[in-house]
Amino acid sequence: MAPMSDDSPQPATPEIVVAGPEHLDGLVACHRASFSRHGNVIMGLGKGLLRSHCRFYIERADAICVVALDAQGRVTGFVLGGSPDLQRRFVRQHAVHMALAMLLRAPFNASLRRRLWAAVRRVAGRAGRCLGLVRQEASPEPAVTEPEGRWGTLYMIGTRRDARGQGIGEALMRRFDEEAARQGFRTMRLVTKAQNEVAARLYARAGWQKVGSVGDLDTYERKVGGLPSSPSA
Ligand SMILES: CC(C)(COP(=O)(O)OP(=O)(O)OC[C@H]1O[C@@H](n2cnc3c(N)ncnc32)[C@H](O)[C@@H]1OP(=O)(O)O)[C@@H](O)C(=O)NCCC(=O)NCCS
């Protein structure tokens, strides 16, 4: 550790690393310290699924999981992303566990009740269309077109509440960009709630551009590469 030059404590520059199995517990704890319990569907389904979700992003070769570590090695921030179908694959693998967790928790959680109801409506609509009972309706809003070349998603970014405003979000974005380039992605895309202004400003600073909106969700994109590299990379 570098010798301290004076008595005033300086905020240490976080170390930004690609997560390994040794960061699993810290990553789970960081999720819980960054998002409200109902602000994120996986967290709303309990610690077991949250842990499986973190492990999934650490282990998959086409996933990107980057964490920020403070001087004590505590995970203070994270960013997850990678191939666009990762989330679908996770849901498929854990469908039974997720459905049971949703059913058990829905009576106590309004956000889960809304999601469960939306899922039931989607399944019913699909079944109705297959049976010819429901007409295929045109999408009310134009879909955002797929980027050219290999593209991926930034699925989630979070910084512990007690570590915000220190540039960790920006540092995570830089390392995420480097990892995306290393894995051969040409474009990255993310979807975020339009009312999340802090996140929107962070995305704008990191060079993301809004390419479309559907309801209260905004889609952003950026070409991979070109961010100044992170000091600890
Ligand atoms: C969005 C988020 C990741 C930003 O992380 P961060 O490490 O605070 O990012 P930065 O330090 O690079 O910048 C954050 C902004 O918060 C400001 N800020 C300063 N002190 C702060 C504090 N104590 N608490 C919150 N924000 C603070 C910063 O000045 C900066 O503001 P600006 O955009 O006006 O310049 C973080 O706020 C977060 O985890 N939010 C909850 C999860 C979320 O919404 N994720 C995005 C959708 S998946």
The ligand as an ORCA input file, in Angstrom:
! r2SCAN-3c Opt
* xyz 0 1
  C     -26.413      5.036    -11.712
  C     -25.288      4.661    -10.736
  C     -24.723      3.289    -11.139
  C     -24.168      5.727    -10.811
  O     -23.076      5.265    -10.010
  P     -21.947      6.251     -9.399
  O     -20.802      5.397     -9.010
  O     -22.551      7.116     -8.365
  O     -21.570      7.087    -10.693
  P     -20.666      8.383    -10.816
  O     -19.969      8.668     -9.523
  O     -19.806      8.149    -12.006
  O     -21.715      9.580    -11.118
  C     -22.973      9.649    -10.479
  C     -23.691     10.976    -10.407
  O     -24.213     11.078     -9.047
  C     -23.701     12.279     -8.424
  N     -23.512     12.080     -6.967
  C     -22.623     12.721     -6.214
  N     -22.714     12.307     -4.957
  C     -23.694     11.395     -4.908
  C     -24.239     10.632     -3.863
  N     -23.794     10.706     -2.613
  N     -25.234      9.767     -4.163
  C     -25.694      9.674     -5.412
  N     -25.196     10.380     -6.458
  C     -24.206     11.241     -6.202
  C     -22.453     12.490     -9.188
  O     -22.013     13.810     -9.054
  C     -22.894     12.208    -10.612
  O     -23.825     13.224    -10.972
  P     -23.929     13.897    -12.427
  O     -24.485     12.830    -13.331
  O     -24.855     15.035    -12.281
  O     -22.525     14.289    -12.794
  C     -25.807      4.640     -9.271
  O     -26.462      5.867     -8.999
  C     -26.740      3.474     -8.943
  O     -26.290      2.380     -8.592
  N     -28.057      3.690     -9.055
  C     -29.043      2.630     -8.715
  C     -29.059      1.530     -9.736
  C     -29.439      2.047    -11.117
  O     -30.347      2.855    -11.259
  N     -28.728      1.556    -12.155
  C     -28.969      1.952    -13.525
  C     -30.009      1.117    -14.180
  S     -29.562     -0.611    -14.286
*
